[in-house]
């Protein structure tokens, strides 16, 4: 197992370094900020990685830009198809526009209204199809195959994962003594990239995923030893909701690279959102507050250690935020 983990990490780290060189000129190097207030609250030495300040408002732009820029001239000419509940769509839409690539974006019917409105203002062709992320992705992949275009998965793609892994490089450079990282988990592309970066660099950094208990598909799949379907409930962390694509590479990466998954309740996610506003004046979406919620939930394990919390996104309307934290 250890040998396999080393091979996976080394291969992924090489892809992350290539991705860094490919996208660094056009992404924001987001701040890694020490939080005295949250350190006092949790007992850990807490550093916030503000990916909510990335272009398009979330980390997704990194992976999308890396993927689009890695396409061949012929693939770019044909155009691309993708599916998203919002953040990935915003990222791939900007990336495609920057590279002059035509994009058809499939959104599920449950996509957040705020993100849908932003997407409709861009140049992508928007199609609403399916009741969930999974159904939208299946149909979008079929559409791409029928039209000879490249399908860009929100998470199940090495180029996407490598792009997200550039966050890990920045954390290592800005906080060489980092001992643990907490990362939101949906499809697993973000945490697979970060964990692969850390492990591949030979750093003994523990990496914990954080999922809402209402939509803990990755935790259930890891516990079962295979990708499973679960009954999900509505969650304020809607950006990480949804199932895993059968055979997705992120499942095997998470199985090999993660040190654990922390499940958090809705009330704790909302409390974390409120704390980030109170202490850092940041209005972040539910998924963006997952890492802090996870630290509050499992503070004893991480007390006294240097912990990086990845704040994955900030795309939430003031009305939805106010309702959540009221």
PyMOL commands that set and color helices and strands:
alter all, ss='L'
color gray80, all
select helices_A, chain A and resi 2-23+36-42+51-53+55-57+60-69+73-78+87-99+113-120+133-147+158-174+189-200+213-215+217-224+238-240+249-257+266-280+287-297+299-302+318-325
alter helices_A, ss='H'
color red, helices_A
select strands_A, chain A and resi 32-34+45-50+80-84+103-107+125-128+150-152+180-184+206-212+260-264+306-311
alter strands_A, ss='S'
color yellow, strands_A
deselect
rebuild
show_as cartoon
